[in-house]
Amino acid sequence: MNKSDLIIKIANINPELYQKDASKIINVFFNTLSFALSKNERVELRGFGVFDVKKREARIARNPKNGAVVAVPSKIIPFFRMGKAMKDRINK
């Protein structure tokens, strides 16, 4: 499912909600989530999971094509950990 599919599904489930309003809701959610992660904040949605950021240290890697050594800089990556309730729903 992509973002436009999610917007259509929310609009279909809630007939009183226009598709453009569902789009605004989804955009606000993703923008808020992105902003919080950019400030290294943890976002927890009970029954769904936790969005967090992890720091990956700098390392030395190899280019698989030619075997050349490449320096990979440290970076911060987004991370999602599924909640227990979501795991239980999936593994029913």
Helices and strands as residue ranges (DSSP letters): H 3-13, H 19-38, E 43-45, E 49-56, E 59-62, E 69-72, E 75-82, H 84-90
